Amino acid sequence: MKKTVHKANTRGFADHGWLKSYHTFSFANYQNPERTRFGLLRVLNDDVVEAGKGFGTHPHDNMEIITIPLQGELAHKDSTGTKEVIKPGEVQIMSAGSGLTHSEFNNSELDPVNLLQIWVFPKEKNIPPRYEQKLFSSKERSNKIATLISPDKTNGALWINQDSYFSIVNLDPGKSVTYNVNRKDNGVYVFVINGEIEAAGEKLFKRDALGVYEIENVETNAIQNSEILFIEVPMS
């Protein structure tokens, strides 16, 4: 097993007034040559957008972009004609492919929105841009791992243009789960959304993360009520 630990307080931080953003990996003005990516996981931003504010129309290409709202609602609009509002419990994936533009705004004039935005390098380049979102029941993730995103189009998860898997679990104190790696050359990035856990011999708290590879599985034990995101990606 090989592993790397990223504690929450070591992330990059940007305060733009209307946006407060923590960067797990190098992004915009935060550049850390030791934190550029984990395998094909390129970006993991933890954003808080103030009421009525947001990201104006901007371009992307050849990137798999995943958005997971944690609190509040996010309004999405893109050049494919898609207009949606994304809420907690829902997951959005967008294949930027050959190129598109989009905007993302807080859907509330009163309350902030907190979201995770995650980028994964694609498997095939220049595919037609595409958009999907789905609501996942909280029962699906209670003390068991629920797959959110997968390269398999038949298992009820959202499809990703990469040999990558996103899964989530809500663990009660004292409960444990074992995440089994789907592809032997993949690594797993374990991100603690909330709570306190122990995984691969490491104690992790809210917004801490652990990247592990050259493994078959990762056992995770909850010390407190915890919400954990597993991001499995090719390492090269």
ABEGO torsion letter per residue (X at the ends): XBBBBBBAAABBBBBAGABBBBBABBBEABBBAABABBEABABBBBBBBBBGBEBBBBBBBGBBBBBBBABEBBBBBBAAGBBBBBBBGBBBBBBAEAEBBBBBBBABAABBBBBBBBBBBBABBGBBBBBBBBBBBAAAABGBBBBABBABAAAGBBBBBBBBBBBBBBBBBGBBBBBBBABAABBBBBBBABEBBBBGGBBBBBGBBBBBBGBABBBBBBABBBBBBBBBBBAX
